[in-house]
Amino acid sequence: MQALHPLTYTFCVLYTQAMGNKEWREFGRTEVIDNTLNPDFVRKFILDYFFEERQNLRLDLALQYKLTAFAPTLQDFLGQAHCTLGEIVGSLGSRLEKPLGGIPGKKCGTIIVKAEELNNCRESVMMQFCGNKLDKKDFFGKSDPFLVFYRSNEDGTTIKVEVYDWDRDGSHDFIGEFSTSYRELSRGQSQFNVYEVVNPKKKGKKKKYLNSGTVTLLSFLVDIEKVDDFFEGAVRVPYTGNPAQPTSLHYMSPYQLNAYAMALKAVGEIIQDYDSDKMFPALGFGAKLPPDGRVSHEFALNGNPQNPYCDGIDGVMEAYYQTLKSVQLYGPTNFAPVINHVARYAASVKDGSQYFVLLIITDGVITDMALTKEAIVNASSLPMSIIIVGVGPAEFDAMVELDGDEIRLSSRGRFAERDIVQFVPFRDYIDRSGNHVLSMARLAKDVLAEIPDQFLSYMRTRGIKPSPAPPPYTPPAQPIQTQI
């Protein structure tokens, strides 16, 4: 790619959105990289990650021009990308590639965003370093060094450290690098923790080159902290009532989503970030199907029983609305068939490669309680969780019993191996001001709160460990990159 004007710099700005708020707020900016449209930014943004929340992000790429060394700077927009933090974490290798948009009719390139978990152990370490005789990169003044640490392998035994020098204009220059390990660093200040900083390019060109200075570890302090640990999805919707009547929970209002649609959208938009193919089997129950009017408790919302999968939560929503126009809402409400349906899939994948989450949205009436309890107890030994959202004014005593938070669920004298059910009543999350976006965000936060622990409990009891990290990513020559 053709180089830019020597006084042109590229930088990235990260924006975040508060829960239930449409306003974007600037979170931070990278350093500026001079004279390139393919920058590899060093500065990272540290964000708190919550599995149960939809954390919207916006990344803006821009150019900064400086006509002379003393003239005011000008900025030019390169493009922007939208994603969620969950979308990045749920991507292969926690690495997400997004096309840049924002300029009509123009291809703006690509941005690559990568996430890395910081709290992956119970030790927080504070280290102090000092540099000695580091190469000077500025024409005037001394070196202003900073260090960048990389874990070179999964167990962290080898740590690569790069040394850079900040420039006055906000960019940085590479000085050199060295390698160490956590074990070496934990020795504290000693003769073993004085490192030669080597610039590979200089070493290859100059035979007498020794190093570009040294870095010495002055102190190493360990603080024990509490750790915050860090799917396949299926959806089931009961069809009772008359969707043409405003009193129905399925009422298709032209002005706002009904309770079923709000619950489906709130939970589904977060869960789908962790599903690799974004294809969801969506089933209905308690309805008479055309053309013969037979009652079904396990029918495909998309009308295809051989392939009930819908493309993303938007596809599920579309199938739900189309089904309301073609079936006759009837009853009764049976949970066991769909729980057993998902359990059959979960039983076939016990190696930890997949975990299933079943979302059931119900008005509270359940007619096969005994069979449902038995189905949940059987499923408690499988890689699956069940989310139940209660809509409407009914009493949800049966749902509370299925939740099993206070009393472990049992069936025929056999107790559930673990708690796999989370129930919440939607009415507790209705915002009095009418802010449905905030209602949905609060609902999703609580309904998904137990999923990480349920997932980890299954993996730990079976000794299943995370798969090895994918091989290191080698950036291509063209795309614009950043780190998060």
N, C-alpha and C positions, 0 to 999 in steps of 0.2 A: 504494500500500500504506500502511496506517495506520502512523503513526510510533510508535516505541517510547517508553518512559519516557526522559526526558532523560539519566538516569544509567545507560543501558544501552549496552554496547559489544559489537561483533562482531569475532571474530578467527578465524584459521585455523591449525591445527597440522599440520605435515607429518611423517609417519612413514615409515621405510624398513625393508627387510628385508635382512639379510646373505644371501649366496648359500648355499642349502641350509639356511637357518635359518627357523623359523616365528615367532620372536620379533620383535615390532615395536619399533623404537627411535625416539624423538622426534629429528627432524633439526633442526627450527626452527619458529618461530612468526612470523606476520605481526604488524604493529602492530594496535592495536584501532581500530575505526571507530565513532564514537558515533552513536546514535539512528538506525540504519538496518538493514534486512534485505537491502539491495542494495549491499553494500560493494564498492569498487574498490580493492583493496589495492596499496600502493606497494612494500612490501618484497618482494624476490625471493630465491628460494633457488638457490644455485649448486651444481649436482651434476655429478660426472664421469659422462659418458655412454659406455656401452660397447655397441656394436651387438650383440656376440655374447653378451651376458648378459641374463637376465630380471631387470630391476630393478623390483621391486614397490614401489608407493607407496600410502599411505593418507592421505587428507585429511579432517580432522575440523573441522567448523564448530561454533562455540560462542558463546553469549552470556555476557557478564560483567555482573553487576548490582552497583551501588554504591548502597546505600540512603541513605547520607549521605556527605558529603565525607570523613569520618573513620572510617566503619564498614568492617569487613572485606568484601571482595568475595565474591560468590557466582557460580557458573557453572551454565549450563544447556546441555545438548547439543542442537544443531540438526540434525545428520545427518553422514554420512560417505560418501566415495566411494573406490573402489579402482580402480587402473589401473596400467599399467607405463610407465616412462619412454619405452620404444620405441613404445608405443601413442600417446603424445603427439607424439613426433617424427615418426611415420609418418602422422599425421593431416594433412588439407589445411590448409596454412598453419601446421602445427605447433600447431594449436588444437583442443582436445578438450573436448566438452561432455558432462558426466556427471550423471545424476540422483543426488541425495543420498538415502541410505537409512539404515537403522539404527534407525528407530523404527517398530515394527509398526503397520500400518493408517493411517499418516500420510504424506502427500506432503510431503517436506521441501524441495522446490525443486530448483534446478540449480546446479552449480558449473562454471565455465569455466576451464580450465587451459591455459596457453600456454607453449611453450618457445622459447627463442631461443639460437642457438649463439653463444658468446662468442669462442672462438678461431677466428675466420674470416679472420684475416690473420696475417702473420708478425711483427707489431709489437705489443708490449705497452707501453702508455703510462701513465705516472704523472703526474697533474696536481695542482697545489695552487691553491686559490682562496681568496679572502677576500671577505666582504660588507661593505658600507658603508651605514649609515642604512637598513637593511631595516625594513619595518613590524613593529611589536611586536604580537604576537598574544596574549601572556599579560597578564593584569591586573597581575601582579607580575613583575618581572624583565625581562631583555633577551630578544631573539629568539635561539632555538637553531636555526639554519637547517641544512638539508641539501638537496642537489641530486639531481635525477632526470634522467638523460639518455635521450633517445629518438632513434633514427635515423629521419629523416623520409622517406628514400627508399632504394632498394636499394644504391646506390653510396656512401651515407654522406656525400654532399657537404653535406647540410644536417642539422644536429643541433639538436633542440629540447631546451631545458633548463628544467625546472620547479623552482621554489624553494619549499620548505615549511618550516614551523616545528614542531618537536616540542613537544607539550604534556606537562605533568607526568604526566598519566594514561596516556601512551603513544600517544595519538592524534596527529594532525597537522593543521595548517591551511595552506591555500594562500596564498602571498605573491604570487607572480607568475611570469613566464616570460620567456625570451629565446631567440633563435636564433643559431647560429654554424655553423662548419664545421670539418672536420679541418684543412684548409689554414690557416684563420685561427688555430686553436689552436696549430698547429705553429710559428708565429712566436714563441711564448713571450711573456714579459712585454713589453708594448708599449702604445702608445696605442690600438691597434686592438682590444685584448682587455680593454677595460673595457665592461661591458654594463649597459644599463638594464634593470631588472627591472620588467615591466609587468603589472598585473592587468587583464585585459580588461573585467571587470565594473565596476571602479572607473573605468576610462577612459571607459566608455560612460555613466556616470552623472554624472561631474564634469568640467566643461569645462576647469577649470584644473589638472586632474590631470596630472602629468608622469611620475612613476614611483613605485615602492615601494622604492627604493633601488638600489644598483648591486652588481655582482659583478665582481671583477677576477681575471684569471689571473696567478698569481705565478710558476709554473714549469711546464715541459712536458718530460718526460724519456722517451725512447724506448728500449726494451730489445728486442733481437731474440730471439725464442723459437722453439723447435721447434714445429711445428704438428701437431696430431692431426686428420687429415682425417676428416673424416667425408664387391612383386614378385609378380611372379606366381610361384606355387609349384606344383610337381608332385611327386607321391609315387609311388614304385614299390617294391613288396614282392615278393620271391620266395617261392613256395609249395613248399617241399620238406620232407619228413618227415611224421610223424603227430602232429597236435596233441593227440591223446588220450593220448599217451605222455609221462610226465614228462621223458624224455630229449630230447624235441623242443624246438627253439628257439621253436616256435610253441605250446608247451604252454599251455593256457588254465587257469591256476591260479586258484582262487577267492580266493587270499590276496595275490597280487602280480602285477604286470605281467610279461610275458615280455620277453626281450631286444629283440625287434622293436618291441613296443609302447612300451618305455621309450625307445628311440632315436627313434621316431616322435614321441612326446610331447615329448621334450626339445628337439629341433630345431624341430618344428612350432609349438610355443607361442611361440617367439621370432620365427620368420619370419612368422607370421600377422599380427603387429602392423604389418607393412609392406606387406601386401596390401590394396588398397583395398576389394575386395568380400568378402574372406575365403572365397572359393570355390576349392577345390583339386581339380584332376583327379587321381584316385587310381587307379593301375593295378597289376595283379598280373601275374606271369609264372611259367611252369613249373607249370601245374596243368591237370587234366582238368576240363572244364566240363560241367555237366548241360545237356541230357538225354542227349547222345550220347557224352560222354566224350572229346571232341576236346581235344588239347593246345593251349594258347594261351600266347603270350608278351606279350600286350598286351590284357588284359581289364579291364573296369571293375569296381572293387570294389563299387560300388553296384548292379551288375547292369544298368546302362543304358549301352550302348556309344555311344548318340547324345548322351548328356549325363553324362559320368563325374564331374561336379563334386560335391564334398561340402562341406557347410556347416561351415567351420572345421575345426580339427584334431580336435575332438570328433566331428564328422561322419565324418572319415576313420577315426578309431578305431572307431566304431560299424560302419562298412562293413567294416573289416578283420575284426572279430570275427564278423559275420554271414557273410562269405565263407568263413571257416574251417569253418563248419557245412555249407556247400553244395557246395564243390569238393573234388576229390581231389588232394592234393598229389603232385606228380610230378617234373617236371624236363624238359629240362635248364635251365641258367641262361644266358639270352641277354640281354645288355645293349643291343646295337645297336638293336633295334626301338623301345624306349622313348626312347633318346637321339635317334634320328631323329624320333620323334613330337613331342617338345618342340622340336627344332630347326626343324621346319616352322612352328611357331607363332612362334618367335623370328625366323625369316627374314622374316616378314611385317610385323614392327614394328622398324624400324631407326632410327627418329627419336629414340630416347632416352626415349620416353614410357612404355615398359615394359621390365623386365629380368626374365628368367626364372631360377628356381632349381629344379633337379631334385634331389630327395633319393632315393637308392637305398640300400636296406638289404639286405645280402647276407651269406650264410654263407661267402663267399670263393671258391666254385667258379664258374668262368666258362668257357663252352664255345664262345663266338664271339669270342675275343680279337682276332683280326685285324680283323673287322668292327667291333668296339667301338672299337679304336684309330682306324680310319678315320672312324667317326662322330664321335669327340671332336675329331680334327684338323679335320674339316669345321665342327664347331660352334664352334671356337675363334675364328672371325671373327664370331660372332653374339652378341647381347646375352643371354648365358646363362652360368650356372655349374652345376657338378655336384658334389653332396656325396655321398660314399659312406661308409656306416658299416658296418664289418664286425662281425658277431656270431658267437659260437661260438669253438671252439678251433682252427679251420683255419689253415693258413699263408696269408698274404695277399700273397705276392710279386707276383702279377698286379695287385693293387690298388695296391701301391706304385709299380709301373711306370706305371700309368695316372695316378697323382698327378702325376708329372713334376716333382717339386721338384728332384731331383738331375740328371736327364737329360731334356731337353725331349722330349715325346712326338712320335713320328713315325709315318707310315704311307706305304708305297710311295715313300719318298724325300722326302716332304713333311712339314715340321715344323709343329707347332701354332703358330698366330699368337701365342697367349698361353696362360698356365697358367689353366685354368678348372676344374680338378678338385682337390678336397680330400678326402683319405681319412684316416680314423681307425679303429683297432680298438676296439670297445666294451669289450673285456676289460681294457684299460689304465685304465679309469675306474671299475671296480667298487670301491666303498668297502668295506674289510674289516670295518667295524663294521656293515654292512648298511644304511647310510643311502642308500637309493635316490634320494632327492631330491637329495642332494649329488652322487651319481654322475651323474645326468642333467644337473645344472647344469654340472659340469666338462666333460662330453661336449659340450654345446651351445657352451660357451665356445671350445673348441679347434676344433670342426668348422666354426664360423661365422667364425673369425678372419680367413680370407683373403677372404671375400666382399666387404667394402668396397673393398679394393684391386683385386680383379678387376672390380668394377663401375666404379670410377674409371678403370681402364686402358682399358676399352672406350670410355667417354665421351670421355676425353682424346684418344685416338688418332684419334677421328672428329670432334673439335672440337665436341662437343655440350656446350652449357652449360645450367645449371639454368634452368627456366622462370621467368619473372618472378614475383615474389611476388604473392599475391592482394591485392585492394584492402584498405585498412585496415578493421578490424572495428569496426562501430558497435554498442555494447552495447545490448540491449533494456532496457526499463524494469524488468522483474521479476527475472530470474535473479540469484542470488548469484554473484559472480565472485572469482577470485583469479588470481595470476600465479605462474609457477614459473621 
